[in-house]
Amino acid sequence: MPMPAFEEYEPAGDCPCRGCAHRRRTLARARAIPLRDGGHPAARGARRALVLATAAGVVLGGGGAAVAVSAPGPGTVALDDPGSPQGDRAPLHGPKKGKPAKPAGLPGAPSAVKRIDRATIVNRAKLWLDAQVPYSMSEYWSDGYRQDCSGYVSMAWNLGTNEWTGSLDKFATRITREELLPGDMLLFHNPADPNKGSHVVLFGGWADETRTAYVAYEQTRPTTRRQATPYGYWNNALKYVPYRFNGVAGGVVPAPPAGDPPAGDPPAGDPPAPGGMPAAPATFPGASKFGPGANNVHVAQLGRMLSDRGGLRFYPQGVSRQWTESARQATEAFQRAQGWTGADADGIPGAQTWRLLVRHQGKDIPPTAGGAPGPAGKPAFPGAATFRPGVSHPSIAALGRQLVKKGFGKNYTSGPGPRWGEADRRNVEAFQRAQGWRGAEADGSPGPETWRRLFA
């Protein structure tokens, strides 16, 4: 394939070729290009899933719901090379003045690990994401952890020390790709030259059903980020090894204290389901396990089954054990999809609802078409997963039309259309900034509040 010739021009913000990438960086140093106009690509919004493609384009995973990501290859530039050297092992806030850090090669102290559940690990990771902590191999954040990739994982796991890629595995157990759960890590340590390629990220869950990409939480230049990433990473992919922290407690949802199992949990011996949650029992656990105030594993199992049947949009914050209005609305939507009305579609699962979900029978929750009525006749928010690179959905076109109507459609050269793209993201970002939002709140990824205001 012939390579394009480059001239003096304003580089496209998303073009991955070497000429554009070099030109963006040169201009950014010269006059500080704003991020939205093509500044350093690593500084994009934390929720943005990147697309690295050759001129012909490569999409891994296939299918309408897949995240469009491709690993760097011939003719592309690796925009996501962490290039992040790291500091040595050190205590919180770094070594005291006059005292050197512990030699990097010494092992950690795994006997001192603290128990922590997966939800807490992810929530700790989000603290730096929300704060957009700057990358540094010598600076320490206010919580005492070094602001590099290994310091970030040390913080999320609450190790109490700043480890490095050569010691983090001492706190963990190697697992398989199939066993990965949120809060685990993917580690590449290069013992020959630790600052050449060594890197570690936190696994935040699979990006789509193909499991060719995952959500990575990582500390890299310029700041903490979260984004869809090809497995095991953008480069040196085969060298990234999955590990599980030895102090982790429970599966995806927080585990109760030892000896205090939550009421209504399935009996021991139920086979585990994908994602680490016990499989939903075939026998209906009873209506008392659902409704306001309920907090048990059956609520989470219900949410997972409803999400698999078209109800993902009702869970923008994810499935949990706590009964919420989202759970009621998703249940009601499934019941109405079966043609039920009145008391039969009250949003509280009964034996028949449970049986259809467990056996994967009945009709799925229909998707919201563009303009499908929600509350007060407005289109319902279809869920954050709808607005990912490569996804096609009628709600994306509805969003685009509303952006144009509100005066935020300048980035469209054609359309809007049903396939999510960079023009959609930039227009959403402009709308969010017009609301006075900044940082992660204006990353171009529509959430329920963006949707509500846009269609107000």
N, C-alpha and C positions, 0 to 999 in steps of 0.2 A: 504494500500500500504506500503510495507516495506521501512523503511528509510535507506538511504545509510550510510555505515560506512566510516568515514573520517580518513585519515592518514596524515603524514607530506608530503606536496606536494605544488606545486605552484598553487594557486587557479585560476580557470577560471575567466576571467574578468567580465563575465555576469551572473555567476551562482548565483541564489537568495537564496540558502539554507543558513541556519544559520551558518553552518560550514565554508563555503566559505566566507560569509560576515565577520565573525569574523576574519578569517585568513587574509583576505585582509587588514582589519583595523590594525591588529597587525603588519603585515609586513610593511604597509605604515608608521606607526609610527617609526618602527625600521630603515627602510632604504629608506623611501620616494619613494614608487613605483610610477613610472610615470603613469599618468591617462590612457594612452593607454594600460598599462599592468595590469590594475585592481586596481588603487588607489581608493580613496574614491568615491563611485558611484555617490554622489550628485554633484561631480565636473565635470561631463561629459559635452560635448558640449551643448550649449543652445538650439540647434535645434533638439537634439536627442530625439525621442519618445521612452520611456522605455518599456521594456517587463518584467513583473513580473509574473512568472509562477511556478506552481508546477511541479514535475518531469513528470507528465502526460501531462501538458500544458493546459492552459486555454486561449482562445481568445474570447474577447467580441466583439460583433458587426457583425461578419460574413462578407462575401462578399470580393471580391478581393480588393476593395478600402478602406476597413476598416483599422483603425489603430490598431495594435495588442497591447492592453493594458489590464491588468487585475488587479483588486484590490487585496491587500494582503489578504490571507486567511489562513486556517490551513496549516501548513507545509511550509509557506513562511515567509520571513522576510520583514518588511515594509521598503524598501530602501529609501522611500521618506517621511518618517516622518520628518516634518520640525524641530521639537525639538528646536524651536526658541523663547526663551523668548524675551520680548520687553520692551522698555523704556516707561516712563510715558509721558503724554502730555507735550509738551514743545514748545517754540517759535523756529524760525529758528536758526540754529547753537547752540541750547541748551540754558538752563537758564544761566543768567549772574553769574559770580562768587559771591558766598555769598548768592545767592537767590535760594531757592529750586524750582524745577519744580512744575507746577500746580498739585494738587491732581489728580490722575488718574481717579477718579470717576466723575469729573466734566464734563458736556457736552461741546461739541464744540460750535462754533459760526456760525451756518449755514446761518445766515443773511448776512454774509460777503463773501459768495462764489462768485467766478468769473465765468463768462460764458466761456465755453471751448467746442470745438467740439471733436468728437470721434477720428478723425485722429490725432489731437494734443495730446490727452491722450496717444494713442498708441506710437506716436513718442517720447513723453517724457519718456515713459517706456523703449523704446529702447536705450535711452541715457545711462542708467545705465547698460543695457544689453551689449552694445558695450564696455563700460568701465570696465565691469566685477567688479562692486563695491563689495568689501568684506562685508560680513555680520557683523554687530555689533549692540548691543543694547545701546551702550554708545557713539559711534563715529558718527560724522556728516560729510556728503559729502560736497564738495565745494559749492554746491547749497544751503546748510543749512539744508537739510533734514536728519533725523536720518537713519542709515543704517540697519534698520530692516524691517519686513514685512509691518507694519502700516506706517512707515516713507516713504516707497516706494510708497504706494498708495497715501499718502498725497502729495508726490512730483508729481506723474502722474496727479493727479487732480488739482494741483497748488493751494493747500489750503492756503499756507502762514504760516501754523503752522504744528507742528509734532503731529498728533493724534495717538490714539492707538485703538486696536480692540474694546474697550468699548465705544468709542466716534465716530468712523467713520460712524456708522449708523445714527447719528444726521445730517449728511450732505447728506443723501441719502434717497431714497424711496424703500421700499421692492417691488420686482417684482416676476414674476413667471419664472420658468425655460424656458418656451417657449418664453418669452420676452427678454431673454438675448441677448445683442449685444456687440461688442467690446468696451472696456472701462468701462463696468460694473464690479462690484466686487462680489466675493463669500467670505462670511465672516463667520467665526466660532469664537464666543467669549464665553469662559467658565468663567462665573462670580464667580464660586466657587473657581477657581484657574486659574487666567488669564494666567499664564505661563505654564499651563499644557494643551497643545493641541490648544490653541487659535492661530489662523492664518488667514491671508487674502491674496487673490490672485486677480489679474486682469484677467478678461475674455478676451481672444484674438480672439474668434471665435470657431466654432465647428471644430473638427479635421477631421470629415468625415460625410457622409450622415446619419449614424446611430444615431448620437448625443448621443452616449454613452461616448464619450471622447471629451475634448476641449483643446485648447491651453491656457496654464496658464503662465502669466508673474508673477514672484514672487521673493521676496528677502528672501533668505534662505541660510543656510550654504552650501558651503563656499562663493559663490558669486551669484549675480543676474543670473536668468536663465529663459528660456522659453522652455516648452516641452509639449507634449501631455499628458493629465492627465485624469484619469477616473472621471466621474461626481459623487459627488461634490468634492472629493479629494481622495488621496490614503488611508486615514484613517479618521474616524469620518465623513464619507461621508454624512450621513443623517443630520448632524448638520450644514452643510454649507448652508448659506442662500443667495440668489441672491439679490443684491441691485443696484439701478441706481443713480448715482450722480445727485443731484438736479440742479447743474449748467451746465449739459450737454446740448448741442445745436445740434439739427438735428439727423439724423440717422447714417448709417455707413459712409457716405461721409460727408465732412464738409458742414454745412449749411451756406447760404449766410446771410448777415446782414438783420435784420428785415426791411421789406418794400422794399426790393430790390430782388424780386424773379428772378432766372436765366431765361433768355429767352428760351422759348420753353418747360418749365416744364409742365407736365400734369396738367389739371385743378384740382382744389380742389375737393375731392370726389372720386378720383381714389383709389381703395382699395390698402392697403399696401401689398407689396410682402414680402416673407421671407427674413430676413436680414435687415428690416427697410426701404428699398428703395421702392418708389412708383412703383406699377405694370406698366409694359410697356403698353401703350395704344394700342388698336387694330388698330387704324388709324395711318398710317405712318406719322411721324412728319415732313418729308421733308428732302431732301438731304442736305439742308443748315445747318442742325444740326450736320453734320458729315464732317470729313475731317480736314486737317491741320488748327490749330487755334481754333477748336471747343472745348467748355468747358461747358457742360450742363449735366443734369441728363439722357438724352437720350443716351449719349455715355456710361454712366455707365450701363444703362439698357441693351444696346446692348452687352456689355462685359459680363454681367451676363448670358444672354441668350446663347451667344456663348460658354461660359465656360460650361454651362449645356449640350451643344451639342457636346462636345469633344474638345473644344478649350482652356481648362484650361492651357495647356502647353504654350500658347502664352502670358500668363499673369503671369510671375514669380514674379512680384512685386505686384500683385493683381489688381483688376479692379478699375478704377477711372473715374472721369468725364472728364478728359483731353484726347483729341484724341492723340493717339500715333501710332507709327509704329506697335506696337503689335496689336492694334485694327484693323489696315488695314490688317495685315497678317492673323489674325483670321477670319475676314470677307471674305477675298479672299479664305481661305481654305474651309469655309462653301459653298461659291459659287461654287468652283470647285467640291466639293462633290456632287453637284446637276448635274454635267456634263456640267456646263457652261464654256465658254472660252472667250477670247478676252475682249471686253468692258463689257460683262456681268459678268466678274470675275475680276473687277478692284479693289476690296477691299473696295469700297464705297457702303454702303447698299442702295438699292432702295426699292420701294414698295413691290416687290415680295419677296426679301430677308427678309424684316421685317415681311411680312405676314407668311412666313414659320416658322420663329423663334417664333413669338407670338403664333401661333397655334400649335407649336411643330410638324410640318409636314416636309416632305422632308427627306433627308439623313443626318445623323450625320457626323461630321468631323472624318475621319478614324484615328485610332491611328497610331503612328509611329512605325513600326516594327523595330527590330534590323537591322540596316543597311539601313533603309529607307532614301532616299537621302534628304538632306537639302541643304543649300547654298553651292555652289561649289562641289556638289556631296557627301558632308559629312552628317552623320546622324544628324537630327535636335534635339536640346535639347527638351526633352519631358515635361519639367516642374518639379519644385521642389517637387510637390505632388507625383510624381512617386517613389521617393526614401524615402519611409517611411517603418517602420517595418511592415511586413505582406503583403505588396503589391507585386503582381506579374506582370511583364511587360517585353516584349521582349527587351526594351531598357536597362533593368538592366543586362541582359545577355550580350548585346553588350558592355556596360560599363565594365563589368568584363573581357571580352576578350581583350579589349583595355588596361586595367590595366595590365593584364598578358603580353601582347605584349610590354608594356613600362617598364616591370620589377618591377611592384608593385603588384604582386599577391601572395606574400608569406603567406598571412593569409588564403588562400583558402586550405582547406583539401580535398575538392571535388568541382567540378564545374569549373568555375562559372556557375550559373543558373539564371533563370528569377525571382527568389524571393529574395527581398531585405533582407539582414541579416547583422549581426555584422561583418562578414569577409569582406563584401563589404565596410562597413563604415570605417573599419580600413585601408583597402587598399587605399581608396580615401583619408583618412587623411594623409597617408604616401606620396601620390602623392602631396597633397596640401602643406605639409611641405617642400617637395623638391622644391617647387616654392618660398620658403622663407616666406610663410604665417604662421601666428601664431594666437592663440586665436580663436575667432569666425570664422576667415577666414579659419581655418584648423580644422573644427569640423567633417569632414568626410561626410558632406552633399553636394553633387555636385550641383553647380549652373551653370549658363550659361558660366562664364569664366572658371571654372574647366573643363566643357564639351568641350569648344573650344580648350583649351590647350591640353587636353587629345587626341583629335582627329586631332590635327594639324599635 
